[in-house]
Amino acid sequence: MNEGIACYVFPAAGPGLIPLYRAYRGASGDHFYTTSAPERDNAVHNLGYADEGIACYVRPHGATTRVPLYRMWAQSSGDHFYTTSQPERNNAIAHIGYHDEGVTAEVYSAQDPGTVPLYRAYHPGNGDHFYTRSQPEYANATTNLGYQAEGVACYIYDAAATGRIPIYRAYKRYGARVRLHLKVVQAYVSEGNACFVYPSAGTGRKPLYRSYSGATGDHFYTTSLPEHQNAVAHLGYTDEGIACPTYATSQPGTSPLFRMFDADTVDHFYTTSAIERNSAEQNVGPNVSLSTTATAMQNAYNQASIQVSVVTTQFISVPPAVDVDVGSCSGSTTSEQNHLFGNRDDVQANDITVYFVRTTVPAFNGCATHPSGQPGAVVAQGATQWTMAHEVGHVLGLSHVNDNTRLMTGNGTANITTNPPVLIASEIATMDGSPYTTDI
């Protein structure tokens, strides 16, 4: 990632100048600079670095009006740390786990004509020291990106002039991750009355057999011994014996136990409530391809080096949440959204939950408005492959734009013209700074 000009140095040898050697280690991706030829040789012969010659020429240690810029390296974080303060350097080496790497070059300790401050900031989360000559960039890092301000490290040249060349700054992005939980709101197909249960002990009852499928998590109950035996012998169920005695036909004082089956999730659902049964029958769940949807989302976010980790996929029954009233899908949430988003189970606080439903009311592809403290979105059955990525983008802080090449187009994800759609640098920075995104 191009980060512009860090400072200015001398392009060629001249009076009072010494070479600044550069070497590169592919295993760690680290560029190493030193004015010491023996140190460079040691890095090349013993530490796995490749010699890349002379990067530029600098003032040597001890030059008049300048001070040494000390360099240190922490193996634990991979951070290179620079300071002109010898006490700070000594403390970092003695107490913070840095290794002394000597003096890199000479810089100005006070502002001379033509020089500008080189600001330094520190991120306690990843141990990174960040240097920039841009005051707005420094302010953004310390205000929005979790860096702590450490003031002016030294003064450097900010403009080109005869005898100077730029040193370019680059940043290796290791990436970030969003933890995502997918929940499909499902419904069932009626299979009639499974049996009648009796509230108290009595005679004339027959066994209600129970078996369990570890592959689907389904418990299956039946009063038919042949049906029970077939499930155990041929359908992957484990015999769990007799759950309780029941009546196979209606008897005085009994209530029907309704049984339903969802072929998509291989789940049996039982209830003695006719209202709950009717709701489950009517609310036919969405036919969604989770693998295709998740792949499309990852493709959209690859350009941002943001990895989408689908932590769990769960099928849930939340009547009447298959058709969800989302209101205007902005500002406050509706009671139906609050009811649906309450089904987070063991989802961690900063994880995002996406609920796949049949429709939203009004009809949208999706909606990212969510209750406070329950980050997530709703995606409808008729949504496009980019809808989930678009809605998660909203959860991560992105807004609509009027550009159909972009993931965050406000003209509907069905009108996106690029594959994958575009995320621009400012959007990537916004997502990276979200509390729901973690460094990896």
Secondary structure, DSSP 8 states (H G I E B T S, - for coil): -EEEEEEEEBSS--TT-EEEEEEEETTTTEEEEES-HHHHHHHHHHS--EEEEEEEEE--TT-TT-EEEEEEEETTTTEEEEES-HHHHHHHHHHS--EEEEEEEEEBSS--TTEEEEEEEEETTTTEEEEES-HHHHHHHHHHSS-EEEEEEEEEE-S--TT-EEEEEE-----EEEEEEEEEE---EEEEEEEEE-SS--SS-EEEEEEEETTTTEEEEES-HHHHHHHHHHS--EEEEEEEEEBSS--TT-EEEEEEEETTTTEEEEES-HHHHHHHHHS------HHHHHHHHHHHHHTTTEEEEEEEEEEE--TTTTEEE-TTSSSS--HHHHHHHT--TT--TT-EEEEEESEEES--SEE----TT--EEEEETT--TTHHHHHHHHHTT---BS-TTBTTBTT-GGG--SSS-B--HHHHHHHHTSTTEEE-
